[in-house]
Amino acid sequence: MKENQGTTTSSQRTSNQANSLAGGAPLRAPARGMGAVAARPAILRVVIRPARPDDLEEATLVERRVWGRLGASLNELQRRLFALPEAFLLAELQRPGQAPQIVGLTNGLLWTRDFPRSYLEYERILPSASHNPRGDVLYLASVGVDPSLRARGIGLHLIQEAIEVGRRRHLKQVRLIANSRARSLYERAGFATVRPLPRLFRQHRDLMPQPVLMELQLV
Ligand SMILES: CC(C)(COP(=O)(O)OP(=O)(O)OC[C@H]1O[C@@H](n2cnc3c(N)ncnc32)[C@H](O)[C@@H]1OP(=O)(O)O)[C@@H](O)C(=O)NCCC(=O)NCCS
């Protein structure tokens, strides 16, 4: 069994820049089969924090592991960080004696409420190019967690921190495009489905099955 499997716990908040998972509450352990061999639980400390420019090469590798051919390039991530640094969030795994490791990310950009007029228009542009500083909607792009560390609550905490960014900026909504696998996760975070987007990501249904627009009202 790999070191990062087993029961996970979070640690206390470390600073106002970095938020450790659940403020100290235990994270869900991944589901195990009945016949699984019990192993000594590993303690994982995962901190959610804003990205810095020197994180982006590693973040690009996580993007690629999560999204394959749809993964954002280093250049695109640099543009997203420049657009709205406080909403470019990383999940960082911290283990004693080891270098911290980026294991998840999401990046928020600002949209006006009438953007995009058509979601086909959205697919033709890079998310960084959709950023509009006058917007009051936080659009979350690239919600992803390293496949080896899923189902431990990291994704939920990334989203919750992103929602907090939206609240702190007094934005009106948080919006994202969900696939059918992630819908229940976003519902847990408070999002509601607005409508299906059946013509979006037609070439990428393996990565984005049954895309839907989801929104969370902040005010
Ligand atoms: C979505 C994702 C970020 C969730 O990360 P996570 O740390 O596993 O999330 P949590 O542990 O907080 O929550 C688990 C939930 O994630 C969702 N999920 C599980 N596997 C998933 C997958 N392969 N793809 C998308 N969502 C998934 C489910 O809703 C699950 O809840 P459930 O256990 O009730 O079914 C992660 O699965 C991922 O990177 N998936 C691939 C990229 C993607 O689809 N992103 C969402 C874009 S819409």
The ligand as an ORCA input file, in Angstrom:
! r2SCAN-3c Opt
* xyz 0 1
  C     -13.439     16.348     -9.419
  C     -12.198     16.141     -8.557
  C     -11.421     17.457     -8.515
  C     -12.644     15.799     -7.133
  O     -11.504     15.710     -6.303
  P     -11.533     14.857     -4.981
  O     -10.430     15.322     -4.115
  O     -11.586     13.428     -5.306
  O     -12.955     15.328     -4.382
  P     -13.624     14.949     -2.990
  O     -12.886     13.866     -2.318
  O     -13.826     16.234     -2.249
  O     -15.050     14.468     -3.464
  C     -15.238     13.257     -4.168
  C     -16.262     13.514     -5.255
  O     -15.618     13.822     -6.479
  C     -16.411     13.352     -7.573
  N     -15.558     12.481     -8.387
  C     -15.027     11.293     -8.057
  N     -14.274     10.830     -9.066
  C     -14.344     11.748    -10.063
  C     -13.775     11.851    -11.349
  N     -12.970     10.913    -11.847
  N     -14.039     12.937    -12.078
  C     -14.829     13.913    -11.610
  N     -15.396     13.868    -10.373
  C     -15.148     12.795     -9.616
  C     -17.605     12.650     -7.000
  O     -18.663     13.604     -6.939
  C     -17.137     12.320     -5.598
  O     -18.195     12.311     -4.710
  P     -18.863     10.906     -4.326
  O     -17.782     10.179     -3.586
  O     -20.032     11.302     -3.505
  O     -19.223     10.255     -5.617
  C     -11.307     15.004     -9.076
  O     -12.074     13.832     -9.135
  C     -10.745     15.264    -10.452
  O      -9.694     15.896    -10.579
  N     -11.428     14.750    -11.501
  C     -10.976     14.909    -12.867
  C     -11.197     16.328    -13.342
  C     -12.658     16.713    -13.273
  O     -13.531     16.012    -13.738
  N     -12.885     17.878    -12.638
  C     -14.227     18.413    -12.479
  C     -14.555     19.251    -13.634
  S     -16.215     19.376    -13.860
*
